[in-house]
Amino acid sequence: MKFRVADFAEITAKLVAAGAVPVPQREDTDHYFNAPDRDFAQTDEAVRLRRIGGENYLTYKGPKIDTLTKSRPEIELRLADGSHTATDAVRFLSSLKYRPVAVVSKLRQVYTFEREGFQLSACLDDVGAVGRYVELEIMAEETRYESAREVLLRAVAEFGLTDHERRSYLRLLLEQSAMRTPAPKRK
C-alpha cells in the first residue's frame, strides 16, 4: 500500500521506535514498457527494467487482485550488473516490439521490520515533482495472502498512514505530464 506524505520525519521516527532497521538509501530508475499486443494501462499490468546503481532487474507485474491494497502477482528476474546489460535488456524488449513509455526515478530509503511472522518493508520514496510517498510491502505466497493482507492493514494503522494512493508512480507521472502539456492551438 502506498501513502502520500508531506515529509519523512514523522514516519521515520515511528519506524525507528517500532524497531525497523534502515537499509542504505538508493536511487531506483524504472524504465517502463508497453506491450505490442495489449495496453498495460487498460489491463493493469506493467513491465519494467529497474536499475539500482549498477544492478538490473526485469519485472512483470500482473493486475491488482483487490480493491484496497496494491496486491498483485509479480515476477522479477535479476539480470547481470552494468549498463551494457541494461542496454541489451532494452534492445531485447524493443525487438519484441515493446515500446518505452516513461522513466520514473526515485530516491528510496527502505526500512525492514517483522510483524506476526511476516517480513515487511517500508519504502520512503522521494519521486521528485510527483511527490513523497511511503510504501508498505509484504512479499507472501498466494496461500498466505489473506493473513499477509491483515498484517499489512494493521501496520498501516500502527504507523498512522492515511492519504492512500492506489495509482502507480508511472500513472502519477503520466497524469502530471498530461496536465503540463498545453492543448493544441486551433486555427
N, C-alpha and C positions, 0 to 999 in steps of 0.2 A: 504494500500500500504506500502511496506517495502523498505527502502533505506539503503545502506551501508554508514557508516560514519567513519572517522578516529578517532574522539573523540567526546565527547558530549558537549564541552564548547560552540561552536558557536550556535548549535541548542537550547541549554538550555537558552542562552541569548535571542534568538529570541522568544522562548516560553514565557519567563517571561515578555519580553517587550510587547507581544501581550495579556497579561493578563491571561495566562494559570496558573492554580493552581496545585502545586505538591501534590501528594499523597505519603505517606511514601513508601520508597523503599522496595522491597520484593524479595524473591527468589522463582522462579517457577521451579518445577521439573515435566516434562511431560513424562509420560510413554506411548509410542505408541504401538499399536497392529495392526496386520493384520488379515483379516477375513479368515475363513476356506473355504469360497465359491468363493472368488474372491481376486485379488491382488489390494490393495488400491493404490499402485504405478501406476497401469495401469488405474484405474477408477477415480483417482484424488480425493479420499475420505480419511478421517482419523478418527480413534477412539483413544482417549487418556484418561488417568487418569491424571489430573493435581493436584499437591499438592502445595498449597501456605501456607507455615508454616504447621499448623495442619489442614487446610481446604482441602476438597477433592471435585473435580468436574469431572464428566464423560461427555465427549464431543464427539459428532459426527459432522464432517464437510463434507458437500456434495461437489460435483465438482464445480470448479470455473465457474462463469456464464459470464465472459467477458475476453477479452484478455489483457486489460491494468491493471485493478485492480485485487485484490485477492478476490473479492466479491463472496460469496457463502452462501448457506443455512447453518445454524449452530443451533444445539440443545445442550444445556448444562444443565445438571442436577446437582444440589447442593446435595451432599451426606453429611452424618453426619461427624463431625470432628474426627480426630485421626488416628493413624497408624493402629489400628485394622480394621477400615472401609476401609482404603486403601488396606490392605491385603485381605480383603473379596472381594473388587471390582476386584482385580487381579485374585483371585480364581474364581469368577463369570465368568469373561471373558474367563479364561482358560478352565473352564468347558464347555463353548460354543465353544471350540476349537479355540478361538482367540489366536494368537501367539505373544509374545513380540517381538518387532522389535528393539527398542533403547530407551534410556532415554536422553532427552535434558534438560539441566539445564541452567538457565539464571538468572542474576540479572536484575531486571526490575524497572525502575523509570517511573511512569506514571504521565503525566500532563493532566488535563482536561480543555476544553475551549468550548465556543459556537460560532457557525457561522451560520447565516441565519436560526435560529430555530432548528439547529441540535446540539446535544452534541457530541463532538469529544474527542478522547483520542490520545495522543502522547506517545508512549511507547518507552523509551530509553532502549534497550536491550543489555547487555553485555553477549554474548553467548560463552565466553571463547575462545578457539582456533578457533571457527567458525567465530568470529568477533563481531563488534559492529554495531548495526542497529537501525534505527528509524522506528517504525510502526505508521502510521496514520490510525485511525479507526473510522468509524461511524457505529452504530447499527441502522438499519432502517427497517421498514416494507417493504415488497416486493413492495407494491403500491407506495412507495416513493423512490424506488431505483434510478431512473434517477436523481432526484433532489439531493439526497444524494451523488451520484457519482460526480456530477458537483461541489458541495460544497467541497468534498474531493480533487478534482483536483485543485481547487482554493487555498486550504490550502497548498497543495504540492508546488505550485508556490510561495505562500506567504512566506514560510519558506526556499525556495531555495534548495529543495531536488532534487538531480539529478541522483544519482547512484542507479537506480531502480533494485530491486531484487524480482523476482516472485517465486523463489524456497522457499519452507518451510525450517525452521531450521532443521527439520528432514532430508530432502533431502540433504541439505548442509552438515550435519554431516555424513550421509551415504556416500556421494561422497568423502568427506575428508578422511574417514576411508578406502575407497576402494583405494585411491591414496597412502596411507601409507602401505597397505598390500602388502608384497613382492609377486611377481609371484612365483608359484611353480617351483622348480628346475627340470629340465629334466635330465633323466639318459640316 
